[in-house]
Amino acid sequence: MRSVRNPEALNLVLDSLDEAKAGDIVTIDITGKSPMADHMVVASGRSNRHVNAIAERLVSDLKDAGLPAPRVEGQPHCDWVLVDAGDMIVHIFRPEVRQFYNLEKMWMADAISGPPLA
């Protein structure tokens, strides 16, 4: 199991999203559930333009903090932009796209459904 290489990075991501006026920010600890990251952050933007602005600000803030340049997927359409920041995967959605994919429910299913049946 990996540990978070930079525990302050999650706070940086959350602050950046908050300052960019992202809505409904949810953090999901996926440590041990997936080898791709330790945390998943899901947030909403009001429109394609807002989703893009949130993503651009996040990328800029990560670079300004001296973190490696994240990989970004989903631009220029900006219905759903994924920012791969190493130990964190950030999903920024338009509200209706977020509702359709419902990543929070999928990744938190074990917490919602309880222990597996024997």
The 8 nearest C-alpha neighbors of each residue, nearest first, counted from 0:
[[1, 31, 2, 30, 34, 37, 32, 33],
 [2, 0, 3, 30, 37, 31, 34, 4],
 [1, 3, 4, 0, 37, 30, 86, 5],
 [2, 4, 5, 6, 86, 37, 1, 36],
 [5, 3, 2, 6, 86, 1, 8, 7],
 [4, 6, 7, 8, 3, 9, 86, 2],
 [5, 7, 8, 3, 9, 4, 10, 2],
 [8, 6, 10, 5, 9, 11, 12, 4],
 [7, 9, 11, 6, 10, 5, 12, 61],
 [10, 8, 12, 11, 7, 6, 13, 87],
 [9, 11, 13, 7, 12, 8, 14, 6],
 [10, 12, 8, 14, 9, 13, 15, 7],
 [13, 11, 9, 15, 10, 14, 16, 8],
 [12, 14, 10, 16, 15, 11, 17, 9],
 [15, 13, 17, 11, 16, 12, 10, 18],
 [16, 14, 12, 18, 17, 13, 57, 11],
 [17, 15, 19, 13, 21, 14, 18, 12],
 [16, 18, 14, 20, 19, 15, 21, 13],
 [17, 19, 15, 20, 16, 14, 21, 13],
 [18, 20, 16, 17, 53, 21, 15, 56],
 [21, 19, 17, 18, 22, 16, 53, 44],
 [22, 20, 16, 44, 43, 19, 17, 42],
 [23, 21, 43, 24, 42, 44, 20, 17],
 [22, 24, 42, 43, 25, 21, 41, 44],
 [25, 23, 42, 22, 41, 26, 21, 40],
 [26, 24, 41, 40, 23, 42, 27, 103],
 [27, 25, 40, 39, 41, 28, 24, 38],
 [28, 26, 39, 38, 29, 40, 25, 107],
 [27, 29, 38, 30, 37, 39, 26, 32],
 [30, 28, 32, 37, 38, 27, 31, 33],
 [31, 29, 37, 32, 28, 33, 38, 36],
 [30, 32, 33, 0, 29, 34, 37, 1],
 [33, 31, 29, 30, 34, 37, 28, 106],
 [32, 34, 35, 31, 29, 36, 30, 37],
 [33, 35, 36, 31, 32, 37, 30, 1],
 [36, 34, 33, 37, 86, 85, 88, 87],
 [37, 35, 86, 87, 38, 34, 33, 88],
 [38, 36, 30, 29, 86, 87, 28, 3],
 [39, 37, 28, 87, 29, 27, 36, 86],
 [38, 40, 88, 27, 87, 89, 26, 28],
 [39, 41, 26, 89, 25, 90, 27, 88],
 [40, 42, 90, 25, 24, 89, 91, 26],
 [43, 41, 24, 91, 23, 22, 21, 90],
 [44, 42, 92, 22, 91, 21, 93, 94],
 [43, 45, 50, 49, 93, 21, 46, 92],
 [44, 46, 49, 93, 43, 94, 50, 47],
 [47, 45, 49, 48, 44, 93, 50, 78],
 [48, 46, 77, 50, 49, 78, 51, 93],
 [47, 49, 51, 46, 50, 52, 77, 45],
 [48, 50, 52, 46, 44, 51, 47, 45],
 [51, 49, 44, 47, 53, 48, 52, 77],
 [50, 52, 54, 48, 49, 53, 77, 55],
 [53, 51, 49, 55, 54, 50, 56, 48],
 [52, 54, 50, 56, 51, 19, 55, 49],
 [55, 53, 57, 51, 52, 56, 58, 50],
 [54, 56, 52, 58, 57, 53, 51, 59],
 [57, 55, 59, 53, 54, 58, 60, 52],
 [58, 56, 60, 54, 59, 55, 15, 61],
 [59, 57, 55, 61, 56, 60, 54, 62],
 [58, 60, 56, 62, 57, 61, 63, 55],
 [61, 59, 63, 57, 62, 58, 56, 64],
 [62, 60, 64, 58, 59, 63, 66, 57],
 [61, 63, 59, 65, 64, 66, 60, 68],
 [64, 62, 60, 65, 61, 59, 66, 58],
 [65, 63, 61, 62, 66, 60, 11, 59],
 [66, 64, 62, 63, 67, 61, 68, 60],
 [65, 67, 62, 61, 64, 68, 63, 69],
 [66, 68, 69, 62, 65, 61, 84, 85],
 [67, 69, 62, 66, 70, 61, 58, 84],
 [70, 68, 84, 83, 67, 82, 71, 58],
 [71, 69, 83, 82, 68, 72, 84, 81],
 [70, 72, 82, 81, 83, 69, 73, 80],
 [73, 71, 81, 80, 74, 82, 70, 83],
 [74, 72, 80, 77, 79, 76, 75, 81],
 [75, 73, 76, 77, 72, 80, 51, 71],
 [74, 76, 77, 73, 51, 72, 78, 80],
 [77, 75, 74, 78, 73, 47, 79, 80],
 [78, 76, 47, 79, 74, 75, 80, 73],
 [77, 79, 93, 76, 92, 47, 96, 80],
 [80, 78, 92, 77, 91, 73, 81, 93],
 [79, 81, 73, 91, 77, 72, 90, 74],
 [80, 82, 90, 72, 89, 71, 83, 73],
 [81, 83, 71, 89, 70, 88, 84, 69],
 [84, 82, 88, 70, 69, 85, 71, 81],
 [83, 85, 69, 87, 88, 82, 86, 70],
 [86, 84, 87, 83, 36, 88, 69, 35],
 [85, 87, 36, 37, 84, 3, 38, 88],
 [88, 86, 38, 84, 85, 36, 39, 37],
 [87, 89, 83, 39, 84, 82, 40, 38],
 [88, 90, 40, 82, 81, 39, 41, 87],
 [91, 89, 81, 41, 80, 40, 42, 92],
 [90, 92, 42, 80, 43, 79, 41, 50],
 [93, 91, 79, 43, 97, 78, 94, 44],
 [92, 94, 44, 96, 78, 43, 95, 46],
 [95, 93, 97, 96, 43, 92, 98, 45],
 [96, 94, 98, 97, 93, 99, 92, 100],
 [97, 95, 99, 98, 93, 94, 92, 100],
 [98, 96, 94, 92, 95, 100, 99, 101],
 [97, 99, 95, 101, 96, 100, 94, 102],
 [98, 100, 96, 97, 101, 95, 94, 102],
 [101, 99, 97, 102, 98, 96, 103, 105],
 [102, 100, 98, 103, 99, 104, 97, 105],
 [103, 101, 105, 104, 100, 106, 97, 41],
 [102, 104, 106, 105, 101, 107, 27, 41],
 [105, 103, 107, 102, 108, 106, 101, 111],
 [104, 106, 102, 108, 103, 107, 101, 109],
 [107, 105, 103, 108, 104, 102, 27, 109],
 [106, 108, 104, 110, 109, 105, 103, 111],
 [109, 107, 111, 105, 110, 104, 106, 112],
 [108, 110, 112, 111, 107, 113, 114, 106],
 [109, 111, 107, 108, 113, 112, 114, 106],
 [112, 110, 108, 109, 113, 107, 104, 114],
 [111, 113, 109, 110, 108, 114, 115, 107],
 [114, 112, 110, 109, 111, 115, 108, 116],
 [113, 115, 116, 112, 109, 110, 117, 111],
 [116, 114, 117, 113, 112, 109, 110, 108],
 [115, 117, 114, 113, 112, 109, 111, 110],
 [116, 115, 114, 113, 112, 109, 110, 111]]
